[in-house]
Amino acid sequence: MIKKLTLLLTMTLLLCFSCQNGKITLEGEYEIIGCKNQPEYTPESIIFLGATDFGEVPFEFTGNTLKLSSEMRKHFGNTEFEYKLTDRKLILFNQNKKIEMTYVGSANVLRLFIDGKYLKRMDLVRKMN
């Protein structure tokens, strides 16, 4: 209980203090430290369905390319996208698909509002090597 509360407090503080005005740059590997399920699914059901199996490196940003782990295909329909970042949206696109997601945060801590089939939101943190 205390561990979860500490993680939640840390995430909240990082999001609050890391919000920036202006353009951010995404680079490197990001891991998922939290997510929010759609209302029609319970946390237990999304775990059972494998919707929280994200892979070892779920997000890898290089230049203007995003590579997703194969486990992320269930959320985004593909594993490779070009991306564009605006002040409020992360836009993923390839020849077959375009996905627009609102975000808050910074280059190190990112909260994506994906509004997918199973999940509403993913909380990402940049991996520090």
C-alpha positions as CSV (number, residue, x, y, z in Angstrom):
1,M,0.0,0.0,0.0
2,I,2.7,2.5,1.0
3,K,4.7,1.5,-2.1
4,K,1.8,2.2,-4.4
5,L,1.1,5.5,-2.7
6,T,4.7,6.5,-3.0
7,L,4.8,5.7,-6.7
8,L,1.6,7.6,-7.3
9,L,2.9,10.6,-5.4
10,T,6.2,10.5,-7.3
11,M,4.4,10.2,-10.6
12,T,2.1,13.2,-9.8
13,L,5.0,15.3,-8.7
14,L,7.1,14.5,-11.7
15,L,4.2,15.3,-14.0
16,C,3.6,18.6,-12.3
17,F,7.2,19.8,-12.2
18,S,8.1,18.5,-15.6
19,C,5.4,20.2,-17.6
20,Q,7.0,22.6,-20.0
21,N,5.8,25.4,-22.2
22,G,7.2,24.9,-25.7
23,K,8.4,22.0,-27.7
24,I,9.8,18.8,-26.2
25,T,12.0,16.2,-27.8
26,L,11.3,12.5,-27.4
27,E,14.4,10.3,-27.7
28,G,15.4,6.9,-26.5
29,E,13.5,4.1,-24.7
30,Y,10.4,4.7,-22.6
31,E,8.8,2.2,-20.2
32,I,5.2,2.2,-19.0
33,I,4.8,2.7,-15.2
34,G,1.1,3.0,-15.1
35,C,-2.1,2.8,-17.1
36,K,-5.9,3.4,-16.7
37,N,-8.4,0.9,-18.0
38,Q,-11.6,1.7,-20.0
39,P,-14.7,1.8,-17.8
40,E,-16.2,-1.4,-19.3
41,Y,-13.1,-3.4,-18.2
42,T,-11.9,-4.1,-14.7
43,P,-8.2,-4.0,-13.9
44,E,-8.3,-7.7,-13.4
45,S,-9.9,-8.3,-16.8
46,I,-7.3,-6.3,-18.7
47,I,-4.6,-8.2,-17.0
48,F,-6.3,-11.5,-17.9
49,L,-6.6,-10.3,-21.6
50,G,-2.9,-9.5,-21.7
51,A,-3.6,-5.8,-22.3
52,T,-0.9,-4.9,-19.7
53,D,1.8,-7.0,-21.3
54,F,3.8,-4.2,-22.8
55,G,7.2,-5.9,-23.6
56,E,10.6,-5.0,-22.4
57,V,11.0,-1.8,-24.4
58,P,7.4,-0.7,-25.3
59,F,8.4,2.6,-26.8
60,E,11.6,3.6,-28.6
61,F,11.9,7.0,-30.2
62,T,14.7,7.6,-32.7
63,G,14.7,10.8,-34.8
64,N,11.1,11.1,-36.0
65,T,10.5,7.3,-35.9
66,L,8.7,5.3,-33.1
67,K,9.3,1.6,-32.7
68,L,6.8,-0.2,-30.5
69,S,7.3,-3.7,-28.9
70,S,5.4,-6.5,-30.6
71,E,3.1,-6.6,-27.5
72,M,2.0,-3.0,-28.2
73,R,0.4,-4.1,-31.5
74,K,-2.9,-4.8,-29.7
75,H,-3.1,-1.1,-28.6
76,F,-1.8,0.6,-31.8
77,G,-2.3,-1.9,-34.6
78,N,1.3,-1.7,-35.8
79,T,4.8,-1.6,-34.4
80,E,6.4,1.1,-36.5
81,F,5.3,4.7,-37.0
82,E,6.6,8.1,-38.0
83,Y,5.5,10.6,-35.4
84,K,4.9,14.3,-35.0
85,L,4.8,16.1,-31.7
86,T,2.8,19.3,-31.1
87,D,2.3,21.2,-27.9
88,R,-0.6,18.9,-26.9
89,K,-0.7,15.9,-29.3
90,L,1.5,13.0,-30.3
91,I,0.5,12.0,-33.8
92,L,1.6,8.6,-35.1
93,F,1.3,7.8,-38.7
94,N,2.3,5.3,-41.4
95,Q,0.9,4.3,-44.8
96,N,-2.1,2.5,-43.2
97,K,-3.0,4.4,-40.1
98,K,-3.0,7.8,-38.3
99,I,-3.4,8.0,-34.5
100,E,-3.7,11.3,-32.5
101,M,-3.2,11.2,-28.8
102,T,-3.3,14.1,-26.3
103,Y,-0.4,14.1,-23.8
104,V,0.9,16.0,-20.8
105,G,4.4,16.0,-19.4
106,S,7.9,16.4,-20.6
107,A,10.6,14.6,-22.5
108,N,11.2,12.4,-19.4
109,V,7.7,11.8,-18.1
110,L,4.8,11.5,-20.5
111,R,1.1,10.8,-19.9
112,L,-0.6,9.6,-23.1
113,F,-4.3,9.6,-23.4
114,I,-4.6,6.8,-25.9
115,D,-8.3,6.0,-25.6
116,G,-7.8,2.5,-27.0
117,K,-10.0,-0.6,-26.8
118,Y,-8.7,-1.7,-23.3
119,L,-6.8,1.3,-22.0
120,K,-7.6,5.0,-21.7
121,R,-4.2,6.2,-20.6
122,M,-0.5,5.1,-20.4
123,D,2.1,6.8,-18.2
124,L,5.6,6.6,-19.7
125,V,9.0,7.3,-18.2
126,R,12.2,7.6,-20.1
127,K,14.6,4.8,-19.3
128,M,17.8,6.2,-17.8
129,N,20.8,3.9,-18.8
